[in-house]
Amino acid sequence: MYTSAPLLPSARARLQIPPQSISLEEPRKPHVPVCNRFGLRLRQLRKEHGYSQLKLADLFGIDRSYVSDVERGRKAVSISMLEVFALGFEMSIAELLKEI
């Protein structure tokens, strides 16, 4: 699990973070891994375009089981595959990752 060291006063000043805004006592929200968040985004876009997993895989030139694994957060996506998805949905990679 990622833990961060306390910010030094000089770092806090550079980031313009008021001292009271940093609290180790605040409850943390459950973290959703990026693979799962991207999978939900891919499923959302696929359904918005009216594609089945098989249709999307065929149009994008990838395997249907890969689409399924990505949507379920079981596979990580490479930068090359991000480009494939972005081009397939006719958007930039930034737009593809916008709500992640």
C-alpha positions as CSV (number, residue, x, y, z in Angstrom):
1,M,0.0,0.0,0.0
2,Y,1.2,3.5,-0.8
3,T,2.1,5.7,2.1
4,S,3.5,9.1,1.9
5,A,5.9,11.0,4.1
6,P,4.8,14.2,5.7
7,L,5.4,17.3,3.5
8,L,8.2,19.5,4.6
9,P,7.2,23.1,5.3
10,S,8.9,24.3,2.2
11,A,7.1,21.7,0.0
12,R,3.8,22.6,1.7
13,A,4.4,26.3,0.8
14,R,5.3,25.5,-2.8
15,L,2.1,23.4,-3.1
16,Q,0.1,26.1,-1.3
17,I,-1.5,23.5,1.0
18,P,-2.8,25.0,4.3
19,P,-1.4,23.0,7.3
20,Q,-4.9,22.1,8.6
21,S,-5.9,20.5,5.3
22,I,-3.5,17.6,5.8
23,S,-4.8,15.1,8.3
24,L,-3.8,11.5,8.9
25,E,-6.9,11.0,10.9
26,E,-9.4,11.4,8.0
27,P,-11.0,8.2,6.9
28,R,-9.9,7.0,3.5
29,K,-12.3,6.1,0.8
30,P,-11.8,2.6,-0.7
31,H,-9.4,2.7,-3.6
32,V,-10.6,1.3,-6.9
33,P,-7.7,0.1,-9.0
34,V,-7.1,1.9,-12.3
35,C,-7.7,-1.3,-14.3
36,N,-11.2,-1.6,-12.8
37,R,-11.9,2.1,-13.5
38,F,-10.7,1.8,-17.1
39,G,-12.8,-1.3,-17.6
40,L,-15.9,0.5,-16.5
41,R,-15.1,3.3,-18.9
42,L,-14.6,0.9,-21.7
43,R,-17.9,-0.9,-21.0
44,Q,-19.7,2.5,-20.9
45,L,-18.3,3.6,-24.2
46,R,-18.9,0.2,-25.8
47,K,-22.6,0.3,-24.7
48,E,-23.0,3.9,-25.8
49,H,-21.9,2.9,-29.3
50,G,-24.3,-0.1,-29.3
51,Y,-21.5,-2.6,-29.6
52,S,-21.4,-6.1,-28.2
53,Q,-18.0,-7.3,-26.9
54,L,-17.7,-9.4,-30.1
55,K,-18.5,-6.5,-32.4
56,L,-16.1,-4.2,-30.6
57,A,-13.3,-6.8,-30.8
58,D,-14.0,-7.4,-34.5
59,L,-14.0,-3.6,-35.3
60,F,-10.9,-2.9,-33.3
61,G,-9.0,-6.0,-34.4
62,I,-8.6,-7.5,-30.9
63,D,-9.7,-10.7,-29.2
64,R,-13.2,-10.7,-27.5
65,S,-11.8,-12.4,-24.4
66,Y,-9.3,-9.5,-24.1
67,V,-12.2,-7.0,-24.2
68,S,-14.0,-9.0,-21.5
69,D,-10.8,-9.2,-19.3
70,V,-10.2,-5.5,-19.6
71,E,-13.8,-4.6,-18.8
72,R,-13.6,-6.8,-15.7
73,G,-10.3,-5.2,-14.6
74,R,-8.4,-8.5,-15.0
75,K,-6.0,-7.2,-17.7
76,A,-4.0,-4.0,-17.8
77,V,-4.0,-1.9,-20.9
78,S,-0.8,-0.8,-22.7
79,I,-0.3,2.6,-24.2
80,S,-0.6,1.0,-27.6
81,M,-4.0,-0.5,-26.7
82,L,-5.1,2.8,-25.3
83,E,-4.5,4.3,-28.8
84,V,-6.4,1.4,-30.4
85,F,-9.4,2.1,-28.2
86,A,-9.2,5.9,-28.7
87,L,-8.9,5.6,-32.5
88,G,-11.8,3.1,-32.5
89,F,-14.0,5.4,-30.6
90,E,-12.8,8.4,-32.6
91,M,-11.4,10.3,-29.6
92,S,-8.1,11.3,-28.1
93,I,-6.4,9.2,-25.5
94,A,-7.0,12.1,-23.0
95,E,-10.8,11.9,-23.8
96,L,-10.7,8.2,-23.4
97,L,-9.1,8.5,-19.9
98,K,-11.1,11.7,-19.0
99,E,-13.3,10.1,-16.3
100,I,-10.8,7.6,-15.0
